[in-house]
Amino acid sequence: MIIINYLNILSHHFNFVQYSLGMIHDGDNECNANCCLMSPFVGEGKTSWSKCSVNELHRFLKKLRHVINSTTATTNDGQNIIFLKLNFSSKDTVKNCLLDNDITPEVLSINKKPYAGQMYNVDQQCKKAHGNGWIHQLQPKQSLSDICRMIWCSAGEGIIRNTHPALEGTYCGPKKWCFHGKCQSWLGSDHPPYPVNGQWSMWRTNVEDECTECVIGDQVRLRLAQRLCNRPQPNNGGRNCPGAEYRAVICTETVKCSGLKVNEFATKKCSEWKANFPTILSGVGLQHNEQSCKIWCHVQSSDYAHSVGNFPDGTPCTNGGHCVRGKCMHFLCKDKATLVEDESSCPEKDIIINTTPRLKKIVKAQAESTPANYWSQWTSWGLCNKLSTTRRRFRKCKPNHQCKSKFQKQETSC
């Protein structure tokens, strides 16, 4: 497992907004660089403003030539909270690019609830910071309450990245949520949260337009289907959705792939990773029986290995299975063509994906004698669904070429 102290793009954009409001990084002023929200470093527990940031914001707002009533409350644990009341004056004559003097200011009604952590659970916060597939993962010796100081995220490929302290109101334990960087009891709250059990969405079969590419010997080509645990998403200690997020359908009329052996592919990837971690990895890779869809890289001068990624979908794995998004799945369904983690993920109706379609109909333009280099490449085949018995692909005439028609279309049966 490799841990990356990750400066995510969210922090960059957040600091950019604060620069626009007159704040500078702590450390470039009189305040501790490791203290607070305007720290130049991502780190644990940064959930409040420094006194320098408060003063810088006040100075900035005073330049707008408005009367400002402001107070800064300090909580028992030393957190600085800024309260501002802007009284817009009609006597202002100085032009300012941040003001529009022709518009009567409107007082916004801000509802403090629900808290951000109730709208986005800890897994979704990982997804927002790092992208699809990233979820929260506790490190060794950590408890759930530690997310209030820092969230750590993983995509299941052996790499863990830090993100930011959990949002206010994020569930951090039984009857607890995060506030001011600490896991606190929600007892006494006007609107205490309640457990929400997760439920699956419908399966989505068009995750990718094409079947997976051949990379490894004896790999099979697949097309993925996905469902999301978001109808609703689990929160506040509620149950997660049972079963797997992915399943895959084998593409028919294809033979097993040719290519590198599994361990050769692993070594190729580990050699690439060695360039990033030259003092840790030896560059030798392997497939391990217990987690056979993970790429394992040997650690120098030891008997240990780190997991640094997943084998491609369709790679052979334990007990005759094939890898799907880092998990070894098997043909457990009646159609014997769908890879699943367990039978509860089997489709209600057999699904067949044909990658070498027989052309059922070609429009007359196909038979014309226009040179082949006048046309663009064919688009990918469209997807089959319950409402259609055919799928199509297209190509178009290139600019400055004389074709008898602008487009050509091909159709095939599903």
Beta strands, then each sheet from edge to edge (+ up, - down):
strand 1: 2-4
strand 2: 67-74
strand 3: 80-87
strand 4: 135-136
strand 5: 152-154
strand 6: 159-162
strand 7: 171-173
strand 8: 176-179
strand 9: 182-185
strand 10: 222-226
strand 11: 246-252
strand 12: 281-286
strand 13: 294-299
strand 14: 305-310
strand 15: 316-317
strand 16: 321-324
strand 17: 327-331
strand 18: 338-340
strand 19: 353-354
strand 20: 359-362
strand 21: 390-396
strand 22: 407-413
sheet 1: 1+ 6+ 5- 4+
sheet 2: 2+ 3-
sheet 3: 7+ 8- 9+
sheet 4: 10+ 11- 18+ 17- 16+ 15-
sheet 5: 10+ 11- 19-
sheet 6: 12+ 13- 14+
sheet 7: 20+ 22- 21+
end
